[in-house]
Amino acid sequence: MRKSPKTPYKLWGGRFEKPPAKSLEAFSQSLSFDYRLAQADIEGTKAYARALERARILTRRETARAVRALAGLSAEITKAGAGAFAGAEEEDIHTFVLGKLRERVGELADKLHTGRSRNEQVALDFRIWLKGTIRATQENLKRLLTALVAKAEKDSSALLPGYTHLRRAQPVLWSHYLLAYLEMFRRDHERLETCFQSADVMPLGSGALAGSGFNVDRRKLANELGFACISRNSLDAVSDRDFALEFLFAATVCFLHLSRLAEDWILYSSEEFGFLELAEEVSTGSSLMPQKKNPDSLELIRGKTGRVLGHLVALATTVKGLPLTYNRDLQEDKEPVFDAAEQLGPALELAAQVVETTTLHPEEMAKAASVGWLCATDLAEFLAEKGVPFHQGHEIVGRLVRESLRAGKQPQDCTLEDLQRYSPVFDRKCLPLLSPETGIARRAVPGGTAPRAVRQALQEARAWLRSL
Ligand code: ARG
């Protein structure tokens, strides 16, 4: 099969008189990106060698020799990193690994592909790689989740104007705000867990599409390779990319959450808001304007979100309309997933670093929470508690706000007499509602912003984090 030591290893060719055009070779090679699957490919090939021994294709000695050579190759690649593939001309990682094996064990390498197809092999490698990547991503997420909880505990009494439509709405605790993001990233963590389960299905033994013609013990293979179960249908096994799509969806949603956090903090740290101060180590300067301190870290997190969403759309578009089973189009599955993972990990780490190092201006936040009649809802609810139908109370307080704004009055400038001019139902007890803390304390339902509810939520968050 191999003509000279210089020719790259090739897994097909007998049927052809002519070699493929250089243009096709260059266009179709995947080694430049699927080298990332090297260790997964070696792991899969080692397990497959043992399966071939059990199927009586390889002798015990041959298996031991192949496994040893594969372990040596694995160590060599670990040592050399991406440099191990420099100048290699094999078309993909599967061919590369077998080619390297041939250099070490000669013709024995040609036996290792018995009954095996790259269609199932690439599905296996991709799943092994993705399972590891999901675990690493979850670790990065955990650092961010931990940072959010620590920040919420540290600045637990700070206030923030809560916004709807980016207009001041009701005051909330800063810690309550941070825990909102904790919820989002917690769901991302859980989504990745579900995706892990989808990837945790072992396709080897499916052959090219119809199932292996050799007696390979698929369950034993799954066991050895650390998979929860084996695929149930060979046609599906070689063409299913749901697990990759699920990862891209999970990565996209996680990036959407990161992007919203970034957007909030870019605003909150601006001169206009003045709530937060980003640390210098996560900020950059301007080449022209000496005074600038820009939030590039957050802007890039926001910016990369579009690109990752693009990857999800790209793969969904690739899969759409593909006839069963394997088609070479499926080679396009890897780069979007690699890039999404390679962007998400560092984005999560950077976001954690931003959360850990940002400082608050609690006075500015509290000021913003007490100016702009954020207590109006509390006043209307006070009237409702006293028996005024809510809609009427809403009207009364609406008028109070309208006229106060016209007179340039904020809640803290109002006396009981001022309030009673709008409704005699207002009494002394409503006066504390004019400051934001009182309104916050009223919202003590589970999931609300009252300190008691937030303390409870923080406790639960801590316990969940410990369970990870
Ligand atoms: N590089 C290919 C991929 O990523 C490997 C499978 C090739 N199979 C084939 N029949 N050409 O999909």
Residues whose N, C-alpha, C, O or C-beta is under 5 A from the ligand:
A	BS01	LIG	S30 D92 R118 N119 V122 L330 Q331
